[in-house]
């Protein structure tokens, strides 16, 4: 029986020997680089997935991130960044990790086979929701079962896996194959497969934010400025886009209660807060369009 790529032995695996860690490090680095390039072949479906995620946020649906093991950590890390980076409300996000998010240093191994609680965990799914299901093998019982439940409830399923023709990809509305090479440490998918998954997840959420208008000129114009670093960043963003000094940018942010987009319109166009919100609503939240409106 031919093993799937995620379980095969890498031809350079023999370079991982004691006493020659520089050679081993070179092999590991090249393995990670090769894994990262797998994302290039999935760009079309990554873009489709981002559009589906953006539509879910627009229609007040929920993004559900579902995975087990190291794939779960990758999915959870991306989901947990969306509030601070793009101000995606907590009510619009859910993380479903087999065995729950770990609170200590050990990962629950057997939990990826346990599917009994999924019906309850996903009971609120609707057709407005999008499920981002991640599994290196594409056959993890927990993740595959979640995708089946989601399809039955008409939610959109984005499946991310590293093995072609795997059950997760076959059952996904938007299959994202990350065809990474075998791991240097056979089966250790926290490495190459995990690297490709992280890149794909970061791209999905970033492209979603671009589609929603939360990115303008490469800047995070929908960030939540809840610490000194982010408040300074928000001030810089307002000053740069509105072409005003720092004091004016800070005053606009205070008027806008810390919201970057309306602060930019207040500083750049002399609008009131109510007018800024009206223009943003008319522009579907796209700052570039709001800046050019009369």
BAROFI-185262 format. One record per residue (C-alpha): x, y, z; residue in three letters. Coordinates in steps of 0.5 Angstrom, whole numbers, padded with zeros to 4 digits, always signed. Layout:
N
XYZALA
...
***
This chain:
294
+0000+0000+0000UNK
+0003+0007-0002UNK
+0003+0012+0004UNK
+0000+0019+0003UNK
+0005+0024+0002UNK
+0005+0026+0010UNK
+0007+0020+0012UNK
+0012+0018+0007UNK
+0020+0018+0008UNK
+0024+0024+0006UNK
+0030+0023+0001UNK
+0034+0027+0005UNK
+0032+0024+0012UNK
+0039+0021+0013UNK
+0042+0028+0014UNK
+0039+0029+0021UNK
+0044+0025+0025UNK
+0048+0027+0031UNK
+0054+0031+0031UNK
+0053+0034+0024UNK
+0047+0039+0026UNK
+0049+0044+0021UNK
+0048+0039+0015UNK
+0041+0037+0019UNK
+0039+0045+0020UNK
+0040+0046+0012UNK
+0036+0040+0011UNK
+0030+0042+0015UNK
+0031+0049+0013UNK
+0030+0047+0005UNK
+0024+0043+0007UNK
+0021+0048+0010UNK
+0022+0053+0004UNK
+0019+0047-0001UNK
+0013+0046+0004UNK
+0012+0054+0003UNK
+0012+0054-0004UNK
+0006+0049-0004UNK
+0001+0055-0003UNK
+0003+0058-0010UNK
-0001+0052-0013UNK
-0008+0054-0009UNK
-0008+0061-0010UNK
-0015+0061-0014UNK
-0018+0057-0008UNK
-0015+0061-0003UNK
-0018+0067-0006UNK
-0025+0064-0007UNK
-0025+0062+0001UNK
-0023+0069+0003UNK
-0029+0071-0001UNK
-0034+0066+0002UNK
-0031+0069+0009UNK
-0032+0076+0007UNK
-0039+0075+0005UNK
-0040+0071+0012UNK
-0038+0077+0016UNK
-0042+0082+0012UNK
-0048+0078+0013UNK
-0047+0077+0020UNK
-0045+0070+0020UNK
-0040+0066+0024UNK
-0033+0064+0022UNK
-0032+0057+0025UNK
-0025+0054+0025UNK
-0024+0047+0026UNK
-0018+0042+0027UNK
-0014+0037+0031UNK
-0007+0037+0034UNK
-0002+0042+0031UNK
-0007+0044+0025UNK
-0012+0046+0031UNK
-0006+0050+0034UNK
-0005+0054+0027UNK
-0012+0055+0026UNK
-0013+0058+0033UNK
-0007+0062+0032UNK
-0010+0065+0026UNK
-0017+0066+0029UNK
-0015+0069+0035UNK
-0011+0075+0032UNK
-0017+0077+0028UNK
-0020+0081+0033UNK
-0014+0086+0035UNK
-0012+0086+0027UNK
-0018+0087+0024UNK
-0023+0088+0029UNK
-0027+0082+0028UNK
-0032+0081+0033UNK
-0032+0075+0038UNK
-0039+0074+0036UNK
-0037+0072+0029UNK
-0031+0067+0031UNK
-0031+0060+0034UNK
-0026+0055+0035UNK
-0027+0048+0035UNK
-0021+0044+0037UNK
-0021+0037+0038UNK
-0020+0036+0046UNK
-0021+0043+0047UNK
-0015+0049+0047UNK
-0009+0046+0051UNK
-0008+0050+0057UNK
-0002+0046+0059UNK
+0004+0043+0055UNK
+0001+0037+0053UNK
-0003+0036+0047UNK
-0009+0031+0047UNK
-0008+0026+0042UNK
-0014+0021+0042UNK
-0019+0027+0042UNK
-0018+0027+0034UNK
-0022+0021+0034UNK
-0027+0023+0038UNK
-0033+0026+0035UNK
-0039+0025+0040UNK
-0039+0033+0042UNK
-0039+0036+0035UNK
-0047+0036+0034UNK
-0048+0040+0040UNK
-0042+0044+0038UNK
-0044+0046+0031UNK
-0052+0046+0033UNK
-0052+0053+0031UNK
-0049+0053+0024UNK
-0053+0057+0019UNK
-0052+0058+0011UNK
-0049+0064+0013UNK
-0043+0061+0016UNK
-0037+0059+0014UNK
-0033+0053+0017UNK
-0025+0053+0016UNK
-0023+0046+0017UNK
-0016+0044+0017UNK
-0012+0037+0017UNK
-0006+0035+0014UNK
-0008+0028+0013UNK
-0015+0030+0010UNK
-0017+0024+0014UNK
-0018+0026+0021UNK
-0024+0024+0024UNK
-0026+0030+0028UNK
-0025+0035+0022UNK
-0028+0030+0017UNK
-0034+0029+0021UNK
-0035+0037+0023UNK
-0034+0038+0015UNK
-0040+0033+0014UNK
-0044+0037+0019UNK
-0043+0043+0016UNK
-0045+0041+0009UNK
-0051+0038+0012UNK
-0053+0045+0015UNK
-0051+0049+0008UNK
-0045+0052+0011UNK
-0040+0053+0007UNK
-0034+0049+0008UNK
-0027+0051+0006UNK
-0022+0045+0007UNK
-0015+0045+0008UNK
-0011+0039+0007UNK
-0004+0037+0005UNK
-0006+0030+0002UNK
-0009+0030-0005UNK
-0016+0026-0006UNK
-0017+0026+0002UNK
-0024+0026+0005UNK
-0024+0033+0007UNK
-0022+0036+0001UNK
-0027+0031-0003UNK
-0033+0034+0002UNK
-0031+0041+0002UNK
-0034+0047-0002UNK
-0028+0050-0003UNK
-0022+0045-0003UNK
-0015+0048-0001UNK
-0010+0043-0003UNK
-0003+0044+0000UNK
+0001+0039-0003UNK
+0007+0039+0001UNK
+0013+0034+0001UNK
+0014+0029+0006UNK
+0017+0031+0012UNK
+0024+0031+0014UNK
+0022+0027+0021UNK
+0017+0023+0018UNK
+0009+0024+0020UNK
+0011+0030+0024UNK
+0006+0035+0020UNK
+0007+0041+0025UNK
+0013+0042+0021UNK
+0013+0043+0013UNK
+0005+0041+0013UNK
+0004+0046+0019UNK
+0008+0052+0015UNK
+0004+0051+0009UNK
-0003+0051+0013UNK
+0000+0057+0017UNK
+0001+0061+0010UNK
-0006+0059+0007UNK
-0009+0061+0014UNK
-0006+0068+0014UNK
-0007+0069+0007UNK
-0015+0067+0008UNK
-0016+0072+0013UNK
-0012+0077+0010UNK
-0015+0077+0004UNK
-0022+0077+0007UNK
-0020+0083+0011UNK
-0018+0086+0004UNK
-0025+0085+0001UNK
-0028+0088+0007UNK
-0024+0094+0006UNK
-0020+0093+0013UNK
-0014+0094+0009UNK
-0012+0101+0005UNK
-0005+0102+0002UNK
-0002+0096+0006UNK
-0005+0099+0013UNK
-0009+0096+0018UNK
-0015+0101+0018UNK
-0020+0097+0022UNK
-0015+0095+0028UNK
-0017+0095+0035UNK
-0012+0100+0038UNK
-0013+0097+0045UNK
-0005+0098+0048UNK
+0000+0103+0047UNK
+0003+0100+0041UNK
-0003+0100+0037UNK
-0005+0107+0039UNK
+0001+0109+0036UNK
+0000+0105+0030UNK
-0007+0108+0029UNK
-0004+0115+0030UNK
+0001+0114+0025UNK
-0004+0111+0020UNK
-0009+0117+0021UNK
-0004+0122+0020UNK
-0001+0118+0014UNK
-0007+0117+0010UNK
-0011+0124+0012UNK
-0004+0127+0011UNK
-0004+0131+0017UNK
+0000+0132+0023UNK
+0000+0127+0029UNK
-0004+0132+0034UNK
-0009+0133+0028UNK
-0009+0125+0028UNK
-0010+0124+0035UNK
-0016+0129+0036UNK
-0019+0125+0030UNK
-0018+0119+0033UNK
-0021+0121+0040UNK
-0027+0124+0036UNK
-0028+0117+0033UNK
-0027+0114+0039UNK
-0021+0110+0037UNK
-0024+0108+0030UNK
-0019+0109+0025UNK
-0023+0109+0019UNK
-0028+0115+0021UNK
-0022+0118+0024UNK
-0019+0119+0017UNK
-0025+0122+0014UNK
-0025+0127+0020UNK
-0018+0129+0019UNK
-0018+0129+0011UNK
-0025+0132+0010UNK
-0027+0135+0016UNK
-0033+0131+0017UNK
-0037+0130+0023UNK
-0037+0123+0026UNK
-0044+0122+0024UNK
-0042+0124+0017UNK
-0036+0119+0017UNK
-0040+0113+0019UNK
-0045+0115+0013UNK
-0040+0116+0008UNK
-0037+0109+0010UNK
-0044+0106+0010UNK
-0045+0108+0003UNK
-0038+0106+0001UNK
-0039+0099+0004UNK
-0034+0100+0009UNK
-0029+0101+0003UNK
-0024+0107+0005UNK
-0022+0109-0002UNK
-0029+0110-0004UNK
-0031+0114+0002UNK
-0025+0118+0001UNK
-0027+0120-0006UNK
-0035+0121-0004UNK
-0037+0128-0004UNK
***
